[in-house]
């Protein structure tokens, strides 16, 4: 995702195990902070039902980028 100061910043696209009770942003950050360097921490979390895939099963990254904007 574009960032005014850093150029780009990470974004996490998440498929929750239980769509009725997706994890909160605080829960995700509590999980990630001890496991990631601060500059790798996502600045935004996007919940989706499934990742967009093409006919061969590969993730369509351009469609994911469209979700971020």
N, C-alpha and C positions, 0 to 999 in steps of 0.2 A: 504494500500500500504506500502511496507517495506520502512523504513527510516533509514539512517545510524546513526543518533544521537538519535532519539526517539524510535526506534524499529518499530513503525507503525505510519502512518499519514492518516487522512480521505481523501476519494475520493468521489465526488458526481457524480452519473450517472443520467443524465437529459434527459427527453423527452420534447423537446420544443413544445409549443402550435402551433407555426407557423414554420414548418421545413424550409421554405424559408428564414425566418429571425430569426434565433436562437439568444438568448441573448448572449452578449459578457461576457467574464470573469470579466471585470470591473463592468458590470451591476449586475452580480450575487454577487460579493463581496460587492458592495454597499448595496445590499439587506440583505446579511447575517451578515455582521460585527456587526451591532447594535443588532442582535438577538441571536448571538452565542458567547460563550466564545472563546477567541483566540485559545486555544488548540483544539477546535472542528471545526475550520475553515478548509474547504477542501483545500488541496494543489493542487488538480487537478480536472478539470471538464471534463466529457466525455459525449458527446451528442450521443444519440441513437434514432432510430425511434420507437422502442418498447423494453420492457424488455423481456428477454428470460423466457418463462414459460413452465412448464410441462403440462401433460394432465389434471391435476386437477386444474390448474390455479396458482400454486405456483411459485414464482420467483426462477429460478435456479441460486443460488448464485455462484456455481463453474464456471459457464459460465461467470458471471459478473467478477469474479476474473481473468479470462483469458483475458478479455478486458483491464484490468488495467496493466498487465505485458507487 
